[in-house]
Amino acid sequence: MEPYLKKQLLYINLSILTAALSISLWTPLLPVYAQKLGATYLDIGIIGAAGGAPYMILPFITGSLSDRYGRKRFYYAGLALIAATSALFTVTNNVQQVILVRAFSGIAYSFIWPSAEALISDLTTLTKRTRSLGYFTFSWALGMLAAPPIGGWIVQTASFTILFLTSLVVGIAATIFAVHGLRTVREAKIQGDLLRSRSNSMTILMPVFLVAVALSAALAVVFNIFPAHLNNLGIDPFQIGVIFAALGLTRAITFSQTSYATKIGENLSMMIGLVILAVSLFATSTATRFTEIIIVVVFLGVGMGILGLLSISVTSKMATKEKTGAAIGATESFIGIGWALGPLMGGIAAETVGPTAPYIITAIVALACVIPLARRMARGSTI
């Protein structure tokens, strides 16, 4: 890889790491913040669903537009919106306002992920792509693991307002890193009707789309419902931060290890990831002590890490160059379905059935997604 490309990829990774730091300062503690404002489990589920709702549609649109107009402007906009989200949280004082700002954060994510992943695909060859996307997701996960304990400490020693202001400053830094590092990138802009398929139908990616839904539903439940459950178990904010740091560390390590997929195949790797995810979610429903929860989230991180990396890598490899953004955007939109429906259904289940019901339901969904992958393997198909 040319040195200048390595430098540009480095800045992409640095900016996404910093953005993740900004987001993860408040994400694990947002349910606790909502509880302080009087939120129920159902309210917390709605807050999580609000973050996922824009992501059900917008990633495909922004990904398609990035094919036509270039990736950078969408990436810059997403990072700036992340910083704006933190600023808006400082003025929230009721549950309804938190729901609106959480929806705004979903818009920000819709700009970041499809454009960044498509940009990395543009800058790398097929043989280097999985590794490069692995470093990108590793950078994201590294940011997600580093900040939660800091966020918990800030809340315990200061306030949620200080937490959101700190996140704002970090989010601004992420935007600056991206603009500085990518200023020399020259993008090829594709002309023509991008909605007209020039390759095989996206239906061949349906097993990957289903995996994306299962993964995102589990992530959404863990990030939006689980903190409130931990709070009710008597886990303090700093310990909650440590738990999510352990989850992030395991995901980061898994993201950085890409050789396993090459050795055993991406189909089988995703099936293994789904089984690990399902078993871990079942275990989550029974863990009540801090040490037990730490052990469970480590395995959760492995399953989530495998599925998060491969779902995007496989999509980018199957798409033609002129439709990379659209294909990645479609996958991210299916992720949005899980992000929207997961916390909503999880909040309803926790409220009506019991606090452990969301984890059992998402575990069943993950196991069900093994079936289409197994059928493809039986037919000799590859993904």
C-alpha positions as CSV (number, residue, x, y, z in Angstrom):
1,M,0.0,0.0,0.0
2,E,1.3,3.5,-0.9
3,P,2.5,5.6,2.1
4,Y,0.1,8.4,1.4
5,L,-2.8,5.9,1.5
6,K,-1.6,4.5,4.8
7,K,-1.5,8.1,6.2
8,Q,-5.1,8.7,5.0
9,L,-6.3,5.5,6.5
10,L,-4.5,6.4,9.7
11,Y,-6.5,9.6,9.9
12,I,-9.8,7.9,9.2
13,N,-9.0,5.5,12.1
14,L,-7.9,8.4,14.4
15,S,-11.1,10.3,13.7
16,I,-13.4,7.4,14.2
17,L,-11.5,6.5,17.5
18,T,-12.0,10.0,18.7
19,A,-15.7,10.0,17.6
20,A,-16.2,6.7,19.5
21,L,-14.6,8.3,22.6
22,S,-17.1,11.2,22.3
23,I,-20.1,8.8,21.9
24,S,-19.1,6.2,24.5
25,L,-18.7,8.8,27.3
26,W,-22.5,9.0,27.5
27,T,-23.9,6.0,25.7
28,P,-23.7,3.4,28.5
29,L,-25.0,6.0,31.0
30,L,-27.9,7.5,28.9
31,P,-30.4,5.0,30.3
32,V,-29.3,5.9,33.9
33,Y,-29.7,9.6,32.9
34,A,-33.1,8.9,31.6
35,Q,-34.1,7.1,34.8
36,K,-33.1,10.2,36.7
37,L,-35.6,12.1,34.6
38,G,-38.3,9.5,35.4
39,A,-38.0,7.1,32.5
40,T,-39.5,3.6,32.8
41,Y,-38.1,0.5,31.0
42,L,-40.5,1.2,28.1
43,D,-39.3,4.8,27.9
44,I,-35.7,3.6,27.8
45,G,-36.7,1.2,25.0
46,I,-38.3,4.1,23.1
47,I,-35.1,6.2,23.5
48,G,-33.0,3.4,22.1
49,A,-35.5,2.8,19.2
50,A,-35.4,6.6,18.4
51,G,-31.7,6.3,17.8
52,G,-32.2,3.4,15.5
53,A,-35.2,4.7,13.6
54,P,-33.3,7.1,11.2
55,Y,-30.8,4.4,10.7
56,M,-33.4,2.1,9.1
57,I,-33.5,4.3,6.0
58,L,-30.8,7.0,5.9
59,P,-27.7,4.8,5.5
60,F,-28.8,3.5,2.1
61,I,-29.6,7.0,1.0
62,T,-26.3,8.5,2.2
63,G,-24.3,5.5,0.9
64,S,-25.9,5.9,-2.5
65,L,-25.3,9.6,-2.5
66,S,-21.7,9.1,-1.6
67,D,-21.3,7.0,-4.7
68,R,-22.4,9.9,-6.7
69,Y,-21.0,12.9,-4.9
70,G,-18.0,11.5,-2.9
71,R,-17.5,10.2,0.6
72,K,-15.7,12.9,2.5
73,R,-18.5,15.5,2.8
74,F,-20.9,12.9,4.3
75,Y,-18.2,11.7,6.7
76,Y,-17.4,15.2,7.9
77,A,-21.1,16.0,8.3
78,G,-21.6,12.9,10.4
79,L,-18.7,13.7,12.8
80,A,-20.0,17.3,13.2
81,L,-23.5,16.0,14.0
82,I,-22.0,13.7,16.7
83,A,-20.5,16.7,18.4
84,A,-23.9,18.6,18.0
85,T,-25.7,15.6,19.7
86,S,-23.6,16.1,22.9
87,A,-24.4,19.8,22.9
88,L,-28.1,19.1,22.6
89,F,-28.0,16.7,25.5
90,T,-26.8,19.5,27.8
91,V,-30.2,21.2,27.4
92,T,-32.5,18.2,27.9
93,N,-34.6,18.1,31.0
94,N,-37.3,15.5,30.3
95,V,-37.7,12.1,28.7
96,Q,-39.3,13.4,25.5
97,Q,-36.3,15.7,24.8
98,V,-33.9,12.8,25.3
99,I,-35.9,10.8,22.8
100,L,-35.6,13.6,20.2
101,V,-31.8,14.0,20.7
102,R,-31.3,10.3,20.5
103,A,-33.0,10.3,17.2
104,F,-30.7,13.1,16.1
105,S,-27.7,10.9,17.0
106,G,-29.1,8.2,14.7
107,I,-29.0,10.7,11.8
108,A,-25.3,11.4,12.6
109,Y,-24.5,7.7,12.5
110,S,-26.2,7.4,9.1
111,F,-23.7,9.8,7.6
112,I,-20.6,8.3,9.3
113,W,-20.7,4.6,8.7
114,P,-21.6,4.1,5.1
115,S,-19.4,6.9,3.9
116,A,-16.4,5.8,6.0
117,E,-16.6,2.2,5.1
118,A,-17.1,2.9,1.4
119,L,-14.1,5.3,1.5
120,I,-11.9,2.6,3.0
121,S,-13.2,0.2,0.3
122,D,-12.1,2.8,-2.3
123,L,-8.7,3.1,-0.9
124,T,-7.9,-0.6,-0.5
125,T,-7.7,-3.7,-2.7
126,L,-9.9,-6.8,-2.0
127,T,-7.0,-8.6,-0.4
128,K,-6.3,-5.7,2.0
129,R,-10.0,-4.7,2.6
130,T,-10.9,-7.1,5.5
131,R,-7.8,-6.1,7.4
132,S,-8.3,-2.4,6.7
133,L,-11.9,-2.5,7.8
134,G,-10.8,-4.5,10.8
135,Y,-8.4,-1.7,11.8
136,F,-11.3,0.8,11.4
137,T,-13.7,-1.2,13.5
138,F,-10.8,-1.8,16.0
139,S,-10.3,1.9,16.3
140,W,-14.0,2.4,16.9
141,A,-14.1,-0.4,19.5
142,L,-11.0,1.0,21.2
143,G,-12.7,4.3,21.7
144,M,-15.8,2.6,22.9
145,L,-13.9,0.7,25.6
146,A,-11.7,3.6,26.8
147,A,-14.4,6.2,27.6
148,P,-17.1,4.5,29.6
149,P,-15.2,4.3,32.9
150,I,-14.2,7.9,32.4
151,G,-17.8,8.8,31.8
152,G,-18.9,7.0,35.0
153,W,-16.2,8.8,37.0
154,I,-17.3,12.2,35.6
155,V,-21.0,11.5,36.6
156,Q,-20.0,10.3,40.1
157,T,-17.7,13.3,40.8
158,A,-19.4,16.0,38.8
159,S,-22.6,15.8,36.8
160,F,-24.2,14.7,33.5
161,T,-23.9,18.2,32.2
162,I,-20.1,18.1,32.5
163,L,-20.2,14.6,30.9
164,F,-22.0,16.0,27.8
165,L,-19.7,19.0,27.6
166,T,-16.7,16.8,27.7
167,S,-18.2,14.7,24.9
168,L,-18.8,17.8,22.8
169,V,-15.1,18.8,23.0
170,V,-14.0,15.4,22.0
171,G,-16.5,15.3,19.1
172,I,-15.1,18.5,17.7
173,A,-11.6,17.1,17.8
174,A,-12.8,14.1,15.8
175,T,-14.1,16.4,13.0
176,I,-10.8,18.3,12.9
177,F,-8.8,15.1,12.6
178,A,-10.9,14.0,9.6
179,V,-10.8,17.3,7.8
180,H,-7.1,17.6,8.2
181,G,-6.2,14.0,7.3
182,L,-8.5,13.6,4.3
183,R,-8.0,17.0,2.6
184,T,-5.8,15.5,-0.1
185,V,-8.1,12.6,-1.0
186,R,-9.4,12.9,-4.6
187,E,-12.7,11.0,-5.0
188,A,-14.1,9.4,-8.1
189,K,-17.7,10.3,-8.4
190,I,-20.0,7.9,-10.2
191,Q,-22.5,9.3,-12.6
192,G,-25.7,7.7,-13.8
193,D,-28.7,5.9,-12.3
194,L,-27.3,4.4,-9.1
195,L,-30.7,2.7,-8.3
196,R,-30.4,0.5,-11.4
197,S,-28.4,-2.6,-10.4
198,R,-25.4,-3.3,-12.5
199,S,-24.6,-6.6,-10.7
200,N,-26.5,-9.4,-9.1
201,S,-29.5,-8.4,-7.1
202,M,-28.9,-7.4,-3.5
203,T,-31.1,-10.4,-2.5
204,I,-28.0,-12.5,-2.6
205,L,-26.9,-10.6,0.5
206,M,-30.0,-11.4,2.4
207,P,-28.3,-13.8,4.8
208,V,-25.8,-11.0,5.6
209,F,-28.7,-8.6,6.1
210,L,-30.3,-11.0,8.6
211,V,-27.0,-11.3,10.5
212,A,-26.9,-7.5,10.6
213,V,-30.3,-7.4,12.1
214,A,-29.5,-10.0,14.8
215,L,-26.3,-8.3,15.7
216,S,-27.7,-4.8,15.9
217,A,-30.7,-6.0,17.9
218,A,-28.4,-7.5,20.5
219,L,-26.2,-4.5,20.5
220,A,-29.2,-2.2,20.9
221,V,-30.6,-4.2,23.8
222,V,-27.2,-4.4,25.5
223,F,-26.4,-0.6,25.1
224,N,-30.0,0.7,25.8
225,I,-31.6,-1.7,28.2
226,F,-28.8,-3.5,30.0
227,P,-27.4,-0.4,31.8
228,A,-30.8,0.2,33.4
229,H,-30.9,-3.5,34.4
230,L,-27.4,-3.2,35.9
231,N,-28.5,0.0,37.8
232,N,-31.4,-1.9,39.3
233,L,-29.1,-4.7,40.3
234,G,-27.1,-2.2,42.4
235,I,-24.2,-1.8,40.0
236,D,-22.8,1.8,40.3
237,P,-22.1,4.1,37.3
238,F,-18.3,3.5,37.5
239,Q,-18.8,-0.3,37.5
240,I,-21.2,0.0,34.6
241,G,-18.5,1.9,32.7
242,V,-16.0,-0.9,33.5
243,I,-18.4,-3.5,32.2
244,F,-18.8,-1.7,28.9
245,A,-15.1,-1.1,28.7
246,A,-14.6,-4.9,29.0
247,L,-17.1,-5.4,26.2
248,G,-15.4,-2.8,24.1
249,L,-11.9,-4.3,24.7
250,T,-13.1,-7.8,23.6
251,R,-14.7,-6.4,20.5
252,A,-11.6,-4.4,19.7
253,I,-9.3,-7.5,20.0
254,T,-11.7,-9.5,17.9
255,F,-11.8,-6.8,15.2
256,S,-8.0,-6.7,15.0
257,Q,-7.8,-10.5,14.4
258,T,-8.9,-11.0,10.7
259,S,-6.9,-14.1,9.8
260,Y,-9.5,-16.5,11.3
261,A,-12.1,-15.6,8.6
262,T,-9.6,-16.3,5.8
263,K,-8.7,-19.7,7.2
264,I,-12.1,-21.1,8.0
265,G,-14.3,-19.0,5.7
266,E,-16.6,-16.1,6.3
267,N,-19.8,-18.2,6.3
268,L,-18.6,-20.5,9.0
269,S,-17.0,-17.6,10.9
270,M,-20.4,-15.8,11.0
271,M,-22.2,-18.9,12.2
272,I,-19.7,-19.3,15.0
273,G,-20.2,-15.7,15.9
274,L,-24.0,-16.1,16.0
275,V,-23.7,-19.1,18.3
276,I,-21.3,-17.3,20.7
277,L,-23.6,-14.3,20.7
278,A,-26.7,-16.4,21.5
279,V,-25.1,-18.4,24.3
280,S,-23.7,-15.2,25.8
281,L,-27.1,-13.5,25.7
282,F,-28.7,-16.4,27.5
283,A,-26.0,-16.2,30.1
284,T,-26.6,-12.5,30.5
285,S,-30.1,-13.2,31.6
286,T,-28.8,-15.1,34.7
287,A,-25.7,-13.0,35.7
288,T,-26.3,-10.8,38.7
289,R,-22.9,-10.1,40.3
290,F,-20.3,-7.8,38.9
291,T,-17.7,-10.6,38.3
292,E,-20.2,-12.8,36.6
293,I,-21.3,-10.0,34.3
294,I,-17.7,-9.2,33.3
295,I,-17.2,-12.8,32.2
296,V,-20.4,-12.8,30.2
297,V,-19.7,-9.5,28.4
298,V,-16.3,-10.8,27.3
299,F,-17.9,-13.5,25.3
300,L,-20.6,-11.1,24.1
301,G,-17.7,-9.0,22.7
302,V,-16.2,-11.9,20.8
303,G,-19.5,-12.7,19.1
304,M,-20.3,-9.1,18.3
305,G,-16.7,-8.5,17.1
306,I,-16.9,-11.4,14.6
307,L,-20.3,-10.4,13.2
308,G,-19.6,-6.7,13.1
309,L,-16.4,-7.0,11.0
310,L,-17.6,-9.7,8.6
311,S,-21.0,-8.3,7.7
312,I,-19.5,-5.1,6.2
313,S,-16.4,-6.9,4.7
314,V,-18.5,-9.4,2.9
315,T,-20.9,-6.7,1.6
316,S,-18.0,-4.6,0.2
317,K,-16.5,-7.5,-1.6
318,M,-19.7,-8.6,-3.3
319,A,-20.6,-5.1,-4.5
320,T,-19.4,-3.5,-7.7
321,K,-17.2,-0.5,-7.3
322,E,-19.9,1.9,-8.5
323,K,-22.4,0.6,-6.0
324,T,-20.1,0.1,-2.9
325,G,-21.7,2.9,-1.0
326,A,-25.2,1.7,-1.8
327,A,-24.5,-1.9,-0.8
328,I,-22.8,-0.9,2.5
329,G,-25.6,1.6,3.1
330,A,-28.2,-1.2,2.6
331,T,-26.4,-3.4,5.2
332,E,-26.2,-0.5,7.6
333,S,-30.0,0.2,7.1
334,F,-30.7,-3.4,8.2
335,I,-28.5,-2.7,11.2
336,G,-30.8,0.2,11.8
337,I,-33.8,-2.1,11.8
338,G,-32.2,-4.0,14.7
339,W,-31.3,-0.8,16.5
340,A,-34.8,0.5,16.2
341,L,-36.8,-2.7,17.0
342,G,-34.4,-4.2,19.5
343,P,-34.7,-1.7,22.3
344,L,-38.4,-1.1,21.7
345,M,-39.2,-4.8,21.9
346,G,-36.7,-5.2,24.7
347,G,-38.2,-2.4,26.7
348,I,-41.7,-3.8,26.3
349,A,-40.5,-7.3,27.2
350,A,-38.7,-6.1,30.3
351,E,-41.7,-4.1,31.4
352,T,-44.3,-6.9,30.8
353,V,-42.5,-10.2,31.1
354,G,-39.4,-9.5,33.2
355,P,-36.0,-7.8,33.2
356,T,-34.2,-10.7,31.7
357,A,-36.6,-11.3,28.8
358,P,-34.9,-9.0,26.2
359,Y,-31.7,-11.1,26.4
360,I,-33.5,-14.4,25.9
361,I,-35.4,-13.0,22.9
362,T,-32.4,-11.6,21.2
363,A,-30.5,-14.9,21.8
364,I,-33.3,-16.8,20.0
365,V,-33.1,-14.4,17.1
366,A,-29.3,-14.9,16.8
367,L,-29.7,-18.7,16.7
368,A,-32.4,-18.4,14.0
369,C,-30.0,-16.5,11.7
370,V,-27.7,-19.5,11.7
371,I,-30.2,-21.4,9.5
372,P,-29.9,-19.4,6.2
373,L,-26.1,-19.4,6.5
374,A,-26.1,-23.2,7.0
375,R,-28.3,-23.6,4.0
376,R,-25.9,-21.6,1.8
377,M,-22.9,-23.7,3.0
378,A,-24.9,-26.9,2.3
379,R,-25.4,-25.6,-1.3
380,G,-21.8,-24.8,-1.7
381,S,-22.5,-21.1,-1.9
382,T,-19.9,-18.6,-0.5
383,I,-20.4,-15.2,0.9
